Amino acid sequence: MSIASLSVSSLCVNVALLAGWIYLSWLSVPVFLFMLGLMFLGTFSHQLLAVKGRYAFKLRREAQDSLFQHFRTTIEGIKELNLHKERRMVFLEHLQVAAAASQHYRVAGMTKFAVAASWGLLMFFIPIGLLLFVLPQLTTISVPILSGYVLTIIFTIAPIRAVLNTLPEFSLANIALEKVDSLGLSLVTQTTEPNLTTTIGSAPGWRCLESERITHAYWGERSESSFILEPIVLTFHPGELVFLIGGNGSGKSTLVKLITGLYIPETGVIRLDGKPITDENQEWYCQQFAVVFSDFYLFERLLGLGNPELDTQTQEYLVKLHLDHKVQVRDGTLSTTALSQGQRKRLALLTAYLEDRLIYVFDEWASDQDPVFKEIFYTQLLPELRNKSKTVLVISHDDRYFHKADRIMKLNYGNVEYDKRLHS
């Protein structure tokens, strides 16, 4: 996309130069219409060839994604590859196949665009030949008009060639934008909310978050067919500590993504203080949650946190999370994230603390913690958040600490088996 953006200015200049064709209509309207027909014929035939080039570029992008995934596997799975020779050899074969496919489709796409560009230029030399040798035999045409047409066409060949040469770049940019769109991201965030940075936490009195018979279909572990997260009715209040339990594939993570607004319910509605969550306020709604997923991503910079005392507050949390001896913070940047998985999860928890949202969600956060810090998490950190009137939803398998929850909800293959309150 960056290469294509640099070509926009030169493209505009070359398109402007093509305005010289207006001069041809002034010389002779019949001849101009004849040339216009040839031009449309050439453009149509050029597009037939360019379509194949764009399709090759699209396949190349898919192959490139696969190649990048192999590169990531090389970095993150180097230990496993070094410890298993057969796995390493098969992986390298797959890597070579992905690299060869990416190269093949790129060469194929560029070749097709080169053929299309050459054919496009040829379609301008053919009219010159027709003007010089055929048209005078069919009709009377003066030498000034004939020379004017020939010279104008020759003059516009250079800008036409430049335009044709930029088409592959714009095709690649278009494919890249389609890839971005497929991720559900927007390069420019648009919202109808008047002030997105103001959360409902700044106004006292929010009472409940309700889900009214929300459903979602997804692929389960028990069969090759999809199953439905059955109509679910739930209510959450401020200052609640809720444990969400259930077996693998029961739908816990899916339910959490529905509640946090990452998934859109196929049926049903989510309401916050009676206000239904729709496309218009979806972005605003998502800002009410601080979430640490099991497959979390850790940013080295504390992005989007405008606290003037960010470093001081972060350092206090680092001490609290027993990370101050390994990680330092300066100007909102962590000194390192190259830690064990359990320690990285503590840094993710630190980021969630700094976000200071209304509702906290932890997806099996304690699974990578040692027994000492697991005890701290369940007996100190979670109750502290609840005491700050935060709603805390914890996906957990640690039945030893279930008594610490105010409520326990169990999912069983897409259904709420029970929703039991332990403490009032």
QUIBEL-V277530 format. One record per helix or strand. SS is the DSSP state (H for helix, E for strand). FROM is the first residue (numbers start at 1). TO is the last residue. If there is no record, write none. Layout:
BEGIN
<<SS	FROM	TO> <SS	FROM	TO>>
END
This chain:
BEGIN
<<H	2	6> <H	8	27> <H	29	76> <H	78	82> <H	85	138> <H	143	182> <H	200	202> <E	208	219> <E	226	237> <E	241	245> <H	252	259> <E	267	272> <E	275	276> <H	282	286> <E	289	292> <E	301	301> <H	310	320> <E	329	330> <E	333	334> <H	341	355> <E	359	363> <H	365	368> <H	371	387> <E	391	395> <H	399	404> <E	407	412> <E	415	421>>
END
